[in-house]
Amino acid sequence: MKAFYTILLLIMSNVFMTFAWYGHLKLHEMKISSSWPLYGIILFSWFIALFEYSFQVPANRIGFSGNGGPFTLMQLKVIQEVITLIVFTLFSTIAFKGETLQWNHLAAFVCLILAVYFVFLK
């Protein structure tokens, strides 16, 4: 169950992270934040990132083998990166209509799947 909770928390963390890092671009596109100063955008992103950390830190604590979890530190990082790219791909293709998934993106995903395979190889 620790593996399940770790991955679920990492997914939630990455949803908030993606909105913190890229959501302001959508707000600007929608003319909601186009008049905000840069420090306002930064504070807005930091506020969202607080929630990201509220999921990321417990995910790492639960999942890390040094705390009784099922994953090594390297495994946690690779899992997190794969989740980040999946969440980002969904976000960018849904929220930004001009962004498309191309063959080279799929090739990169295959490489990431291989990275997961290799990081779990004994």
N, C-alpha and C positions, 0 to 999 in steps of 0.2 A: 504493500500500500504506500510505502514511502516514495517509491519511484513514481507512482501515479500522482500523489500530492505534489511532488517536486515539479513534474512536468505541467500539471494544471496551474500551479503558482507561476511557473515560468511563462506560460502562455498569457496569463492575466498581466504579469509584469510587462511583457512585450507589447501588449495592446496599449497600455498606458504610455510606455516608452515611445511607441510609434506616434501616438497622438502628441506627446510632448515635443518630439523632434520635428514632426512634419505636419501636424495638425494646423499650425499657424499659417502654413502655406495655403491650405484650403480656406481658412478664414479670410486670408488676404484675397484669394481668388473670388470669394463670395462678397467682397467689399465690406466685411464685418470689421476687420482689423487694419484696413489699409491706412488709416490715419493714426494708428497707435505708434508711439515712439519705440525704438528698438528695445529700450529697457523695459517697456511694458510687455513686449513680446517675450522677453527673457523671463520676467517674473511670472507671466502666464504659463510658460513652459516649465519653470521650476515648480509651480504649484501642482501641475499634472505629474511631474517627475516624483514628487513626494509619494504619490500613490504607487508609482512604479517601484520605488524602493520598498514600500510596504509589502509588496509581493516578492520581490527579488531576494531580499535578505532572508526571509523565512524559507524560500525555496532552496537557497544554498545551504542553510543550516540543516534543513531536513534531509536534503539529498547527499550531502558530503559524507563520504565514508569515515572521515575522522570524527564525525558526530553520530556514527551508527547508521548512516544512510547507505544507499546502494551504489553511489557513483564516486569515482575519483574526481579530483579537481579538474583534470583535463577533460574527462567525460562530461562533467557539468558544463564546462565552457563550450564544448562542441555542440552539445544539445541546445544550449542557449542560443548559439549563433544560427543553428538550423531553424529553430523556432522564430527567431528574429526575422530571418529572410522570408519564411512562410507568411508571417503576420504582415510584414511590409509589402510583400507581393499582393496579398489580398487587399490591403489598404490602398495601395497605389493604383491598382487596376479598377477598384470600385469607386474610390473617391476622386481620382483624377482620370477623366475619360480619355485624355490624350496619351496616357501611359499604356503601353501594350507589352505583353509577354512575347519575347522573341526567342528564336532558336538558341542564341548564345546564353540567354538567361536559363533556359532549360538545361543546357550543357553544364552551366555552373552549378545548378541544383544537383545534377548527377554527381559532380565532383564532391559536393557537400555530403551527399548520401554515402559516397565512398569514404569520406573523412569520418563519418560516424562509424562505419564498418571498421575502419582501421583503428580508431581510438578504443573500440571495445574488443579488439583482437588481443588475445592473451599471448 
